[in-house]
Amino acid sequence: MKILAFSDIHENYEYAEMLMQKAKDVDMILCAGDITVFGEDLGEAINFLDSFGKKVFCVHGNHESEIKMKKLCEKTKNVVFIHENHFFFKDVLIVGYGGGGFSKYDEGFEKISKSFGELVKNSRKSILLTHAPPNDTKVDVLYDDYHVGNKSIRKFIDLYFPSLVVSGHVHESFKKIDKIGKSVLINPGPEGAIIEM
């Protein structure tokens, strides 16, 4: 299966057009949030994702409203808002958690992490899609090896080892890839990355 993952396009339609071209050759798309600048033109951005004609699983970033994004995604044919939820696409489990980005711990994530973990344990292939990156990895480095990621998300990966972890938020770590056990971590950035799974 081919997956296009991206994050943090912030209404840059040069990136969006680039992603649209890449989307032609994939089976599904993952969006790790921050598709807008402080929520401006969110409906337009989501409609653009819908126009890719492929299933797009997305979470909100720290620039988007969870409630507004959920409502707008429900009106589309192809865009699935997956925050605090899960979805099976063919034989791949996707669990999602959006928002945040700056907190070291996330009580909301910790509350649902056990149920997410059970799903991951019982799935052969699984994806964790978050906006905030896991702590102390190559995908959460701000500058000079200063790690700003989320420890709750890192703890989840250390316990359950999802096959793939896609996150965004930290622009300085765009295109970085790391590994924790059998979990592959990526911050695909706005240009996107095509992942074979």
GUNU-412651 format. One record per residue (C-alpha): y, x, z. Coordinates in steps of 0.2 Angstrom, whole numbers, plus 5000, padded with zeros to 4 digits. Layout:
residues N
YXZ ...
END
This chain:
residues 197
500050005000 501750064996 503250035008 505050055005 505950085022 507850105025 509150085038 511050095041 511750055023 513249985032 513749885017 513750035005 513149944989 512850114980 511450134992 510949954990 510849974971 509750134974 508650034985 508449894973 507850014960 506550094972 506049914978 505249884961 503849994964 503349944982 502349804990 503549775005 505149825012 505649875030 507449865036 507849955052 509549865054 511449905052 511649835035 513449795039 514949865047 515149765063 514349605055 515549585041 514849495026 513149485034 512649335024 513049425008 512049575013 510549475018 510649375001 510649544992 509049595001 508249424997 508649464978 507449614979 506049484976 504849574988 504549535007 505849615017 505449635036 507049675046 507849695063 509649685068 510549845072 511949875084 513149815071 512349635069 512249485079 510349445083 510649255083 511749255067 510549365058 509049265063 509849105056 510349185040 508649255037 507849085039 508749025024 508049155013 506449155003 505949345006 506849405021 505849395038 506849425054 505549515065 506449555081 505349525096 504049455084 502549515073 501949485056 500349525046 500649585028 498949605020 498049705033 499549785041 500249725057 502149745059 503049725076 504949725077 506249755090 508149765085 509849795092 510249925105 510350105099 511350185113 510250135129 509050255136 507950115143 507749935136 507149805148 506949675134 505749795125 504849835140 504449655144 503649625127 502849795125 501249745133 500949605121 501449715106 500249855113 498849735113 499149685095 499349865090 497649915099 496749775089 497449825072 496849965061 498549985053 500149955062 502049975061 503349975074 505049935067 506549965078 508350005076 508450125091 507450285089 506150345101 506750485113 506450665112 505950675094 506650735077 507250565073 508450545088 509350715087 511250685087 511850865086 511351035093 509650965099 510450835109 509250685110 509950515111 508350405109 507650265119 506350315132 505550135133 505150145114 504450325117 503350265131 502650125120 502150255106 501450375119 500350235125 499850135110 500050255095 500550135081 500150205063 502050215058 503650205067 505250165057 506950175066 508750215062 510350215071 510650405072 511450455056 511250645060 509350615059 509250525042 507750585032 506950665047 505050645050 504050675066 502350645073 501750585091 499850595091 499250495076 500950405075 502050455060 503950435064 505350415051 507150385051 507250345032 509150325032 510150225019 509350305003 507650245009 505950325009 504450265000 502950275012 501050265007 499950175019 
END
